[in-house]
Amino acid sequence: MRPGDVRYRDLDGNGEINDKDREEIGSPYPLFEYGLNLGANFKGFDFTAYFQGVGGNYLFNQNTYWTARSDELGAIRSDRLPWTGPGSTNETPIFRQGPSGRNPEYNSTRFIERGDYFRLKTLQIGYTLPQSLMGRQKVISRARIYVNGQNLFTITNYSGYNPEVSGAFGSAAWNLRGIDLGNYPAARIMSVGVQATF
């Protein structure tokens, strides 16, 4: 082992790193999940908001695993630059390949992060037009205009695109719970609408 090499703990104390040094770290299942609905009406205006989140779970950020490896050549994340000597980062090992040896990357705590988040899932603000504007013919008995927003903000320390990781694909999805395989970011959607009753 040389300066800058990746280091793993020898948990069983036998002097070598192997499968016996593996241990389970954290759980992909949240300790708690919560939601909050708020609503109000005032002089024709109405407001609804839905907040949602989880806490106490851990995620394996496979995106970081592939973009901050020291044993694969390719593009790397600018926030995960490798160790280049004293005074540089100590989080990403030095890049080492070829006949002189490699810096092998195994699944480790380097890629495990807290999955807690708090998100504003939906927010809607509307206004119902007064009856005096409907006209004498009463073709439209009620009209409401509204603005709707989805996924307007998320508070989290998770470095991946989206902490709302539900699992993977196929029949083995339950095996991959808590593994972020490059989960797509939650799209922020804004829309405007009109509701009319004839």
JODA-V421101 format. One record per backbone hydrogen bond with DSSP energy under -0.5 kcal/mol. NH is the residue of the N-H (numbers start at 1). CO is the residue of the C=O. If there is no record, write none. Layout:
NH,CO  NH,CO
//
This chain:
5,2  11,9  13,10  18,16  21,18  22,19  30,28  31,55  32,55  34,53  36,51  38,49  40,47  42,45  45,42  46,126  47,40  48,124  49,38  50,122  51,36  52,119  53,34  54,117  55,32  58,27  59,113  60,178  61,59  61,111  62,60  62,180  63,180  65,61  66,62  67,63  68,64  77,67  80,77  81,78  83,92  84,85  88,85  93,91  94,4  96,70  101,98  103,96  104,102  106,104  111,108  112,109  113,59  115,57  117,54  118,155  119,52  120,153  121,50  121,119  122,50  123,149  124,48  125,147  126,46  127,145  128,44  129,127  129,143  133,130  134,131  138,135  141,139  141,197  142,197  144,195  145,127  146,193  147,125  148,191  149,123  150,189  151,121  152,120  153,120  155,118  156,154  157,116  165,163  166,164  173,170  175,172  176,172  176,173  177,174  179,176  180,60  180,178  181,179  187,185  189,150  189,187  191,148  193,146  195,144  197,142  198,196
//
